[in-house]
Amino acid sequence: TSRRPLARAASGRWAPRATPPAPASKRLDAIGRAIFGTLEGNNERSGNKVLRKKLKGPLLADYYFDQSGQSVDEVGREIVKGWMNDVEARRKSQLEVLRRRGKGPPKKGQGKRSKR
């Protein structure tokens, strides 16, 4: 049983207060939802907050280098003469250090097989 608020009637007795009809406010709410694109709140999760957010897909696609065409190494070699990626540069510097100590690879044709 729902309790209605009581109001004092003209006769002096307390009587249940009549609830006023609210079709105007319901129509106004419906118009507001249509204009602003909001959902009727029914205390349930709707996912509308997530759906309103701006999509991230195009932003992420523009951020990363285009992988469909040439690789970064190919583009770098076209732009800068003698361009190397990090792995190649490290390998080359390590070879220079080994050659200075005499531990690098032998010259062409002077390996173990040629000494037999």
TIKOLVEX-555315 format. One line per field, with one value per residue (C-alpha): residue in three letters; x, y, z. Coordinates in steps of 0.2 Angstrom, whole numbers, plus 2048, in hexadecimal, padded with zeros to 3 digits. Layout:
BEGIN
residuo [ALA:...]
x [X:...]
y [Y:...]
z [Z:...]
! end
This chain:
BEGIN
residuo [THR:SER:ARG:ARG:PRO:LEU:ALA:ARG:ALA:ALA:SER:GLY:ARG:TRP:ALA:PRO:ARG:ALA:THR:PRO:PRO:ALA:PRO:ALA:SER:LYS:ARG:LEU:ASP:ALA:ILE:GLY:ARG:ALA:ILE:PHE:GLY:THR:LEU:GLU:GLY:ASN:ASN:GLU:ARG:SER:GLY:ASN:LYS:VAL:LEU:ARG:LYS:LYS:LEU:LYS:GLY:PRO:LEU:LEU:ALA:ASP:TYR:TYR:PHE:ASP:GLN:SER:GLY:GLN:SER:VAL:ASP:GLU:VAL:GLY:ARG:GLU:ILE:VAL:LYS:GLY:TRP:MET:ASN:ASP:VAL:GLU:ALA:ARG:ARG:LYS:SER:GLN:LEU:GLU:VAL:LEU:ARG:ARG:ARG:GLY:LYS:GLY:PRO:PRO:LYS:LYS:GLY:GLN:GLY:LYS:ARG:SER:LYS:ARG]
x [800:807:804:7FE:802:7F4:7EC:7DF:7CE:7C2:7B8:7C8:7CB:7DB:7D8:7E4:7EB:7E6:7F5:7F5:7F6:807:805:80C:81D:81D:81B:828:834:831:834:844:84B:847:850:85F:861:860:858:84B:853:84C:85B:863:873:871:882:87D:88C:898:88F:88F:8A2:8AC:8B2:8C5:8C8:8CC:8D7:8E1:8E2:8E9:8F6:8FF:90A:901:906:8FE:90C:91F:927:92F:940:93D:936:945:951:949:949:95A:96A:972:963:962:956:95B:95F:96A:973:977:97D:989:990:993:99C:9A7:9AC:9AF:9BA:9C5:9C8:9CC:9BC:9B1:9AD:9BB:9BC:9B5:9BE:9C9:9BE:9C3:9C0:9CD:9DB:9DA]
y [800:811:81F:830:840:846:858:860:861:870:865:864:852:84B:843:83C:849:847:844:851:84A:84C:84A:85B:857:846:84E:85B:84E:844:854:858:846:848:858:854:842:83B:82B:829:826:815:812:805:806:80A:80C:81D:826:81B:81C:82F:830:834:825:822:817:824:82D:81D:819:82A:82A:81A:81A:813:801:7FD:805:806:802:810:809:80B:81D:822:81B:825:835:834:82C:820:81E:80F:809:806:7F4:7F7:806:7FB:7ED:7F8:801:7F0:7E9:7F8:7F5:7E2:7E7:7F3:7E4:7D8:7CE:7D2:7C7:7C3:7CC:7C3:7B3:7B3:7A8:796:78D:797:793:780]
z [800:7FB:807:800:809:813:811:81D:815:817:823:82F:82C:824:813:806:7FA:7E8:7DD:7CF:7BD:7B5:7A3:79F:7A8:79F:78E:793:798:788:77D:787:784:771:771:77B:777:789:78F:79C:7AD:7B4:7C0:7B4:7AB:799:792:78B:794:78A:77A:77B:77B:76C:762:764:755:748:755:758:745:742:750:74A:73A:72B:72A:71A:70F:712:722:72D:728:715:717:722:715:707:711:71A:712:71E:729:735:741:753:751:742:74A:75A:750:746:755:75E:74E:74E:761:75D:74E:758:764:756:75A:74B:73C:730:71F:711:70C:71B:727:72E:71E:714:721:71E]
! end
